[in-house]
Structure formats: C-alpha cells, structure tokens
Amino acid sequence: MTAKARLLLVDDDQGLLRLLSMRLESAGYQVHVACSGEEALAMLPRLNPQVVITDLRMDGMDGMALFDAIRARDPLLPIVILTAHGTIPDAVEATSRGVFGFLTKPFDGRELLDHIARALRLAGGAPEHEAGGGESGRSGLISRSVAMDEMLRQTQRVADSEANVLIQGESGTGKELLARVVHQHSRRAAGPFLAINCGAMPEALLESELFGHCKGAFSGATQAHKGLFEAASGGTLFLDEVGDMPLAFQTKLLRVIQEQEVRPIGSTRSVAVDVRVISATHRDLEQAVAGGEFRADLFYRLNVVRLDLPPLRDRRDDIPPLVSHFLIRSNERNGRDIKGFSPAAMELLMTSPWPGNVRQLQNVVEQAVALATTDVIPETLVQHALRSQVTRMPSLAEAREQFERQYLEELLQITAGNVSNAARIAGRNRTEFYKLLRRHRLMPELFRGF
C-alpha cells in the first residue's frame, strides 16, 4: 500500500483549519495541523512533512517568519502561503525568497490541490523509503526512491557474504559509492577499501599497480612496489570500469582471482592475498563476452552477484535530497549561505534528462552556488549551469569511443558497406572488424545504398 503524503497545515483560524483538513484528507493526504507558527516549528522534527501550507497573517510568528525558520532547517521543503490580505508586493517578495506558492483567499480548492501535487512532485513525491536501516544504514548513499529500494535491500544482503559483486550502471551514477556501502557493511569493514580505474591505464602500468613489482624489474623501477591486491588483503578491492580492461590482461586477473595469490613483476615467488573483489562497468559485459571483447570465465568470476544501479532519470525522487545534500556541501566549501532553489529552478532540476547522472547534478548545484548573487538560486542560473555541463570536455574513454564509432561509420560509407574493404583500410582482419561493428551496433547492410 502506498503511504499517504504528509502535509502540515498552519493557521490560527480553527474553523478554516477544520475545513481545509477535511478537504485535503478527502483528497487522500495525511494532514497534521498547527494553530501557530511556533507550534508548527515544534512539530517539524517528528512529523517531517513533505509540504507546509501556512496562513500569512497570524498572531506571533507570521507565515513569512515561519517560512524563514523552516528554510534555515530544510532549504528544499515546499511551502505554500495562504492569505486574505494578498497584495502584488507580498506575492513578489514571497516568490523571490523561494516560497513555492502564494494563494489569496478565497482560493479555488482545485488550485490548492494543484499546488500541492506540483510541490510533492518537486519534493520527490513520496515519503522516504527505509532500506536496511534508512539513510544511516546506507553509509552516505542518498536515496528515497522506489527504484533504488530493492537494489539497496539486495546490497545489504550481499554485504554479509564473501561473493564477488559486479555493479552495472551508467557513468556518474555512484558505482564506487555503492561499492563502499557493500564494504562498510561486510565482515571486511575493518580492512582496507582500495579502488582503481582499469580503463584509464595501459596494460603494463595496470599490472604493476595491481600486482606490484620488484626493484629493478623494469626501467624506472628504483624500488619495490606493493600492488593493490596485496595492499587490500583482508579488505576489498574495487575495480572500476573493468569492462575497459585490455583483453590480454584479463587472463592474468582471472588467475589471481582463482588462486588468491599474486606474483609481482620481476619476482619468482607468489604472495597469498585475501581480497574480495567488487567490480563496476558502464558497459554491457554480456554483450562484450558475446563479441569476444571480454573473457567469459572472468565475467562469471566477477558476476557472482550483480547490482544494477539505475540512472538518475529513473529515480527522480532522489533529486531533492541530493540537491539538498550538495547545496549544504557547496555552501560549506564556498563560504556561502544560499537558502535554496526557486520553485521554477527546482522544477527544471526535476525534469532535466541528466545524461551525466548524479555527478552532473552535483556539478550543476556547485556551479549555481558559486555564481549565485541572491539567497535563492533562480531558474536562469540553473539553465546556464546545465548548458555549460552539456558542453563539458568528454573523458578520454568517452572521446575514444565516440571517435571509434565515427571512424567505423565513415569506413562503411566509403566502402558502401563492404566489410572486407573496410577491414583492409582499417588494418584489421575481418573477424576483428566484425567484433568492432557488433560492439558499436553497426550493420554493414545499412550502408550499401550509399
């Protein structure tokens, strides 16, 4: 059963409180009431509402004072202000300071419900889901979306085992953070957690980093170096972007995982290691195995348990808490005191496609905070930050992938889809060339009409 959204209704008019409560409860909401701003503030920590609806003119703390107090505690909690004394200056001031909605009494009931529905959508929609102990049990992995809920439950179940884990997800989704959650909830939590990006290194350097080397093993090896497998013994080794690992090196990695021992470069003896391997990739490894680009036996060794990390566009309920988290961190880092995002700016954040996932969202928030000239970040500043993110420099792996696909497309166009001619120009045999085409999902027959 889906939990009802929690609303906090604040007004010093008891009759209006009862009327609005009945209307909102009949609309399917869980309604809590407060007769003053002071009472509402006292209720906030235990109630944790998703939307606050308050009268503007009240004895003691008025609606704007309540808004300021709530905003200091929770910059992203949507607040709708109702008033019988509405003026254009009041509305302009309220919205410029980040008030979500401003309705003048008597207001249309449908309009209020529309405001609440929109506020809930921008606030993440539903109450937070508790998976394995809630936020604290996730070791910094911020989430309250249904899409993440079962995956996080599975994460905590697998953490107690010694099984190797493969994390599949797009770039920027937080694969290393999820790997740390597995480690921190495992029996190896007291041991080291070491990480390496396998796609960012040539084979010789990757072998040295993972397995170590002896002094004099090669030119420049002026002293012995302990590899990450040995350094991580008793703990966890995270192999990021394992799908980009050179094919020739995969055989060496498979042997180490099978035998739980490494032989440093230049050494004649092996060293026993006790390491749990967690790997991650943005690629479809099953497709890579089918295309001969990844060893099947290594895939099965790594993929004992698979965790699929959904992209940010499939878990938009996580955007508000992530924005709040990044806002706090950015304020601390930049010495700022930005109160939050305007409703229009928050709606833009909620509806953007986020091809760069959580990493892109973090960059947009940090840029907006750094450039903001007001306490509330406007929509225009978010638009500017999003445009600059679209034009960012791609990573080396992304640029290489893009170039390779464009090169193959041009070859097929030049040769009118003749694979033999295209392979000869590329300096590859037909088998290797077909593997490249399958990897990029290019069909030669579609180019034969050029």
C-alpha positions as CSV (number, residue, x, y, z in Angstrom):
1,M,0.0,0.0,0.0
2,T,1.4,3.4,-0.9
3,A,2.0,5.7,2.0
4,K,0.0,9.0,2.0
5,A,1.9,12.2,1.6
6,R,2.2,14.2,4.8
7,L,1.0,17.8,4.9
8,L,1.4,20.3,7.7
9,L,-1.4,22.9,7.8
10,V,-0.8,26.1,9.8
11,D,-3.5,28.7,10.6
12,D,-4.8,30.5,13.7
13,D,-8.3,30.2,12.4
14,Q,-9.7,27.0,13.9
15,G,-12.7,26.9,11.6
16,L,-10.6,27.2,8.4
17,L,-8.2,24.5,9.8
18,R,-11.0,22.0,10.2
19,L,-12.4,22.8,6.7
20,L,-9.1,22.6,4.9
21,S,-8.2,19.4,6.8
22,M,-11.4,17.7,5.7
23,R,-10.9,18.7,2.1
24,L,-7.3,17.6,2.0
25,E,-7.9,14.3,3.8
26,S,-10.7,13.5,1.3
27,A,-8.2,14.1,-1.4
28,G,-6.0,11.3,0.0
29,Y,-3.5,13.3,2.1
30,Q,-2.3,12.7,5.7
31,V,-3.0,16.1,7.3
32,H,-1.5,17.5,10.5
33,V,-2.5,20.8,11.9
34,A,-0.8,23.6,13.9
35,C,-2.5,26.7,15.3
36,S,0.6,28.9,15.3
37,G,4.0,29.2,13.7
38,E,5.7,28.3,16.9
39,E,3.6,25.1,17.2
40,A,4.4,24.2,13.6
41,L,8.2,24.6,14.2
42,A,8.0,22.3,17.3
43,M,6.2,19.6,15.2
44,L,8.6,19.6,12.2
45,P,11.4,17.3,13.6
46,R,9.0,14.4,14.5
47,L,6.5,15.0,11.7
48,N,8.9,15.5,8.7
49,P,6.1,16.8,6.4
50,Q,6.5,16.9,2.6
51,V,4.6,20.2,2.1
52,V,3.8,23.0,4.5
53,I,0.7,25.2,3.9
54,T,0.5,28.2,6.2
55,D,-1.5,31.4,6.6
56,L,0.4,34.6,6.1
57,R,-1.1,36.8,8.8
58,M,-1.0,35.1,12.3
59,D,-0.5,36.3,15.8
60,G,3.0,35.8,17.0
61,M,5.1,34.2,14.2
62,D,3.6,35.1,10.9
63,G,3.8,33.0,7.7
64,M,6.9,34.6,6.3
65,A,8.8,34.3,9.6
66,L,7.7,30.6,9.7
67,F,9.0,30.3,6.1
68,D,12.4,31.7,7.1
69,A,12.7,29.4,10.1
70,I,11.8,26.3,8.1
71,R,14.1,27.3,5.2
72,A,17.0,27.5,7.7
73,R,16.4,23.9,8.6
74,D,15.3,22.4,5.3
75,P,16.1,24.6,2.2
76,L,14.0,22.4,-0.2
77,L,10.8,21.8,1.8
78,P,8.0,23.3,-0.3
79,I,5.9,26.0,1.5
80,V,2.6,27.3,0.2
81,I,1.3,30.6,1.7
82,L,-2.4,31.5,2.0
83,T,-3.6,34.9,2.8
84,A,-6.8,37.0,2.8
85,H,-4.6,40.1,2.6
86,G,-2.7,39.3,-0.6
87,T,-1.1,42.1,-2.5
88,I,1.2,42.0,-5.5
89,P,4.2,43.2,-3.4
90,D,3.5,40.4,-0.9
91,A,3.5,37.8,-3.7
92,V,6.6,39.2,-5.4
93,E,8.5,39.2,-2.1
94,A,7.4,35.7,-1.2
95,T,8.2,34.1,-4.5
96,S,11.6,35.9,-4.8
97,R,12.5,34.4,-1.4
98,G,11.7,30.9,-2.6
99,V,8.1,30.4,-1.3
100,F,6.6,27.7,-3.5
101,G,3.1,29.1,-3.9
102,F,1.1,32.1,-2.9
103,L,-2.7,31.9,-2.9
104,T,-5.1,34.6,-2.0
105,K,-8.3,33.8,0.0
106,P,-10.9,32.9,-1.1
107,F,-9.0,30.5,-3.2
108,D,-10.2,27.8,-5.5
109,G,-9.9,24.3,-3.9
110,R,-8.7,22.8,-7.2
111,E,-6.0,25.4,-7.4
112,L,-4.7,24.5,-3.9
113,L,-4.7,20.8,-4.8
114,D,-2.8,21.5,-8.0
115,H,-0.2,23.5,-6.0
116,I,0.2,20.6,-3.5
117,A,0.5,18.0,-6.3
118,R,3.2,20.1,-8.0
119,A,5.0,20.7,-4.7
120,L,5.1,17.0,-4.0
121,R,6.5,16.2,-7.4
122,L,9.3,18.7,-6.9
123,A,9.9,17.4,-3.4
124,G,10.4,13.9,-4.5
125,G,6.8,12.7,-4.3
126,A,6.7,10.0,-1.6
127,P,7.9,9.5,1.9
128,E,11.5,8.2,2.2
129,H,11.9,4.5,1.8
130,E,13.9,2.8,4.5
131,A,16.1,0.1,3.1
132,G,18.4,-1.7,5.6
133,G,18.1,0.9,8.3
134,G,17.3,4.0,6.3
135,E,19.7,6.8,5.4
136,S,22.2,6.0,8.2
137,G,22.4,2.3,7.1
138,R,23.3,3.3,3.5
139,S,26.6,4.9,4.5
140,G,26.1,8.2,2.6
141,L,24.2,6.8,-0.3
142,I,21.3,9.3,-0.5
143,S,18.1,7.8,-1.8
144,R,14.4,7.7,-1.1
145,S,13.1,6.4,-4.5
146,V,11.3,3.2,-5.1
147,A,13.7,2.4,-8.0
148,M,16.6,2.2,-5.5
149,D,14.7,0.5,-2.7
150,E,15.0,-3.2,-3.7
151,M,18.5,-2.7,-5.0
152,L,19.6,-1.3,-1.6
153,R,18.0,-4.2,0.2
154,Q,19.9,-6.6,-2.1
155,T,23.1,-4.7,-1.4
156,Q,22.8,-5.2,2.3
157,R,22.0,-8.9,1.9
158,V,25.0,-9.5,-0.2
159,A,27.3,-7.4,2.0
160,D,27.4,-10.2,4.6
161,S,28.6,-12.8,2.1
162,E,32.1,-13.1,0.6
163,A,30.7,-13.2,-3.0
164,N,32.3,-11.1,-5.7
165,V,30.0,-8.3,-6.8
166,L,29.6,-6.7,-10.3
167,I,27.9,-3.2,-10.3
168,Q,26.4,-2.3,-13.6
169,G,25.4,1.3,-14.2
170,E,25.9,4.4,-16.4
171,S,28.8,6.8,-15.7
172,G,28.1,9.1,-12.9
173,T,25.5,7.0,-11.1
174,G,27.7,6.4,-8.0
175,K,29.1,2.9,-8.5
176,E,32.1,3.5,-6.3
177,L,29.9,4.8,-3.5
178,L,27.7,1.7,-3.7
179,A,30.8,-0.5,-3.6
180,R,31.9,1.3,-0.4
181,V,28.4,0.6,1.1
182,V,28.9,-3.1,0.4
183,H,32.4,-3.0,2.0
184,Q,31.3,-1.0,5.1
185,H,28.5,-3.5,5.8
186,S,30.6,-6.6,5.3
187,R,32.8,-8.6,7.7
188,R,35.8,-6.9,6.0
189,A,34.7,-3.4,7.1
190,A,37.8,-3.0,9.4
191,G,40.1,-3.9,6.4
192,P,41.2,-1.5,3.6
193,F,39.0,-0.4,0.7
194,L,41.2,0.3,-2.3
195,A,40.0,1.4,-5.8
196,I,41.5,1.6,-9.3
197,N,40.1,2.7,-12.7
198,C,41.0,-0.1,-15.0
199,G,40.1,1.8,-18.2
200,A,42.4,4.7,-17.5
201,M,45.7,2.7,-17.6
202,P,47.8,0.9,-20.2
203,E,48.3,-2.8,-19.6
204,A,51.9,-2.6,-18.2
205,L,51.0,0.1,-15.7
206,L,47.8,-1.7,-14.7
207,E,49.8,-4.9,-14.0
208,S,52.3,-3.0,-11.8
209,E,49.5,-1.2,-9.9
210,L,47.5,-4.3,-9.2
211,F,50.2,-7.0,-8.7
212,G,53.2,-4.9,-7.7
213,H,56.9,-5.1,-8.9
214,C,60.3,-5.7,-7.6
215,K,63.2,-3.2,-7.5
216,G,64.8,-3.3,-11.0
217,A,62.0,-5.2,-12.6
218,F,61.9,-2.7,-15.4
219,S,63.4,0.7,-16.4
220,G,62.4,3.2,-13.7
221,A,61.6,0.6,-11.0
222,T,64.0,2.1,-8.5
223,Q,62.3,0.5,-5.5
224,A,59.9,-2.3,-4.8
225,H,56.2,-1.5,-5.1
226,K,53.4,-3.4,-3.3
227,G,50.4,-4.0,-5.6
228,L,46.8,-3.2,-4.7
229,F,45.9,-6.8,-4.4
230,E,48.5,-7.3,-1.6
231,A,47.7,-3.9,0.0
232,A,44.0,-4.7,0.1
233,S,44.5,-8.1,1.7
234,G,41.9,-8.6,4.4
235,G,39.6,-6.0,2.8
236,T,38.0,-5.1,-0.6
237,L,39.5,-4.2,-4.0
238,F,37.2,-2.1,-6.2
239,L,37.9,-2.5,-10.0
240,D,36.2,0.4,-11.7
241,E,35.4,0.3,-15.4
242,V,36.5,-3.3,-15.6
243,G,34.9,-3.7,-19.0
244,D,37.6,-1.4,-20.5
245,M,40.4,-3.6,-19.2
246,P,42.8,-4.8,-22.0
247,L,41.8,-8.3,-23.2
248,A,45.3,-9.7,-22.7
249,F,45.4,-8.6,-19.1
250,Q,42.1,-10.3,-18.3
251,T,43.8,-13.7,-18.3
252,K,46.3,-12.5,-15.6
253,L,43.5,-11.1,-13.5
254,L,41.5,-14.3,-13.7
255,R,44.4,-16.3,-12.4
256,V,44.8,-14.1,-9.4
257,I,41.1,-14.2,-8.5
258,Q,41.1,-18.0,-8.9
259,E,44.2,-18.7,-7.0
260,Q,44.1,-15.8,-4.5
261,E,47.8,-15.1,-5.0
262,V,49.8,-12.6,-7.0
263,R,53.3,-12.6,-8.4
264,P,54.8,-9.1,-8.6
265,I,56.6,-8.2,-11.8
266,G,60.2,-9.4,-11.7
267,S,59.6,-11.8,-8.8
268,T,60.0,-15.6,-8.8
269,R,57.6,-16.2,-5.9
270,S,53.9,-15.6,-5.4
271,V,52.3,-13.8,-2.5
272,A,49.0,-15.1,-1.0
273,V,46.2,-12.5,-0.8
274,D,42.8,-12.4,0.9
275,V,40.7,-10.0,-1.2
276,R,37.1,-9.5,-2.0
277,V,36.7,-8.1,-5.5
278,I,33.9,-5.7,-6.3
279,S,33.9,-4.5,-10.0
280,A,31.9,-2.0,-11.9
281,T,31.3,-1.1,-15.5
282,H,29.1,1.1,-17.7
283,R,29.3,-1.4,-20.5
284,D,27.1,-4.4,-21.1
285,L,29.6,-7.2,-20.3
286,E,27.3,-10.0,-21.5
287,Q,27.4,-8.3,-25.0
288,A,31.1,-7.8,-24.7
289,V,31.5,-11.5,-23.9
290,A,29.4,-12.4,-26.9
291,G,31.6,-10.1,-29.1
292,G,34.8,-11.7,-27.9
293,E,35.9,-8.5,-26.1
294,F,35.7,-9.9,-22.6
295,R,36.6,-13.3,-21.2
296,A,33.5,-15.4,-20.3
297,D,35.3,-17.2,-17.5
298,L,36.4,-13.8,-15.9
299,F,32.9,-12.5,-16.3
300,Y,31.5,-15.4,-14.3
301,R,34.1,-14.9,-11.6
302,L,33.2,-11.2,-11.2
303,N,29.5,-11.5,-11.7
304,V,28.7,-13.8,-8.8
305,V,26.2,-11.2,-7.6
306,R,25.1,-8.3,-9.9
307,L,23.7,-5.0,-8.7
308,D,22.1,-2.8,-11.3
309,L,22.4,0.9,-10.4
310,P,19.5,2.9,-12.1
311,P,20.3,6.2,-13.8
312,L,19.1,9.4,-12.2
313,R,16.4,9.9,-14.8
314,D,14.7,6.7,-13.5
315,R,14.8,7.8,-9.8
316,R,13.8,11.4,-9.9
317,D,12.5,11.2,-6.3
318,D,16.2,11.2,-5.3
319,I,16.8,14.6,-6.9
320,P,15.5,16.8,-4.0
321,P,17.5,15.1,-1.2
322,L,20.6,15.0,-3.4
323,V,20.2,18.7,-4.2
324,S,19.9,19.5,-0.5
325,H,23.0,17.5,0.3
326,F,25.1,19.1,-2.5
327,L,23.7,22.6,-1.5
328,I,24.9,22.1,2.1
329,R,28.3,20.9,0.9
330,S,28.7,23.7,-1.6
331,N,27.8,26.3,0.9
332,E,30.5,25.0,3.3
333,R,33.1,24.7,0.5
334,N,32.5,28.2,-0.9
335,G,31.7,30.0,2.3
336,R,28.2,30.8,1.1
337,D,24.7,30.8,2.7
338,I,22.5,30.1,-0.2
339,K,19.0,29.2,1.1
340,G,17.8,27.1,-1.7
341,F,16.4,27.0,-5.3
342,S,13.4,28.8,-6.6
343,P,10.4,26.6,-7.4
344,A,11.0,27.2,-11.1
345,A,14.7,26.2,-10.7
346,M,13.7,23.1,-8.7
347,E,11.2,22.1,-11.4
348,L,13.9,22.4,-14.0
349,L,16.2,20.2,-11.9
350,M,13.5,17.6,-11.6
351,T,12.6,17.5,-15.3
352,S,16.1,17.6,-16.9
353,P,17.4,14.4,-18.6
354,W,20.6,14.2,-16.6
355,P,22.8,12.2,-19.1
356,G,25.7,12.6,-16.6
357,N,23.6,11.3,-13.7
358,V,24.4,12.2,-10.1
359,R,27.8,13.6,-11.0
360,Q,26.3,16.1,-13.4
361,L,23.7,17.1,-10.8
362,Q,26.4,17.7,-8.3
363,N,28.3,19.9,-10.8
364,V,25.2,21.9,-11.6
365,V,24.4,22.6,-8.0
366,E,28.1,23.6,-7.2
367,Q,28.3,25.9,-10.2
368,A,24.9,27.5,-9.3
369,V,26.0,28.1,-5.7
370,A,29.4,29.5,-6.8
371,L,27.8,32.0,-9.2
372,A,24.6,32.9,-7.3
373,T,24.1,36.6,-6.4
374,T,20.9,36.1,-4.4
375,D,19.9,33.9,-1.5
376,V,17.6,31.8,-3.7
377,I,19.0,30.4,-6.9
378,P,16.8,31.3,-9.9
379,E,15.8,29.2,-12.9
380,T,18.1,31.2,-15.3
381,L,21.2,30.2,-13.3
382,V,20.3,26.5,-13.4
383,Q,19.7,26.8,-17.2
384,H,23.2,28.4,-17.6
385,A,24.8,25.6,-15.5
386,L,23.0,22.9,-17.5
387,R,24.2,24.4,-20.8
388,S,27.8,24.5,-19.6
389,Q,27.5,20.9,-18.5
390,V,26.3,19.8,-21.9
391,T,29.4,21.4,-23.5
392,R,31.9,19.8,-21.0
393,M,35.0,18.1,-22.2
394,P,34.4,14.3,-22.6
395,S,36.6,11.8,-20.7
396,L,39.3,10.0,-22.7
397,A,37.3,6.8,-22.7
398,E,34.2,8.7,-24.0
399,A,36.2,10.5,-26.7
400,R,37.9,7.3,-27.8
401,E,34.5,5.5,-28.0
402,Q,33.0,8.4,-30.0
403,F,35.9,8.6,-32.4
404,E,35.9,4.8,-33.0
405,R,32.3,4.8,-33.9
406,Q,32.6,7.8,-36.2
407,Y,35.6,6.2,-37.9
408,L,33.8,3.0,-38.5
409,E,30.7,4.8,-39.9
410,E,33.0,6.7,-42.3
411,L,34.7,3.5,-43.4
412,L,31.4,1.8,-44.1
413,Q,30.2,4.8,-46.0
414,I,33.4,5.0,-48.1
415,T,33.3,1.2,-48.9
416,A,29.4,1.2,-49.3
417,G,29.2,-1.5,-46.5
418,N,31.9,-3.8,-48.0
419,V,33.4,-5.3,-44.8
420,S,36.4,-6.8,-46.5
421,N,37.5,-3.5,-48.0
422,A,36.7,-1.6,-44.8
423,A,38.7,-4.1,-42.7
424,R,41.7,-3.8,-45.1
425,I,41.7,0.0,-44.9
426,A,41.5,-0.2,-41.1
427,G,44.4,-2.7,-41.0
428,R,42.3,-5.3,-39.2
429,N,41.2,-8.8,-40.2
430,R,37.6,-9.5,-40.9
431,T,36.9,-11.2,-37.6
432,E,38.3,-8.4,-35.5
433,F,36.5,-5.8,-37.7
434,Y,33.1,-7.6,-37.3
435,K,33.7,-7.6,-33.5
436,L,34.1,-3.8,-33.6
437,L,31.0,-3.4,-35.7
438,R,29.0,-5.6,-33.2
439,R,30.3,-3.5,-30.3
440,H,29.1,-0.3,-31.8
441,R,25.9,-2.0,-33.2
442,L,26.7,-1.0,-36.8
443,M,25.1,-3.0,-39.6
444,P,27.1,-3.0,-42.8
445,E,24.0,-3.7,-45.0
446,L,22.5,-0.3,-44.0
447,F,25.5,1.4,-45.7
448,R,25.2,-0.5,-49.0
449,G,22.9,2.1,-50.5
450,F,25.4,4.9,-50.1
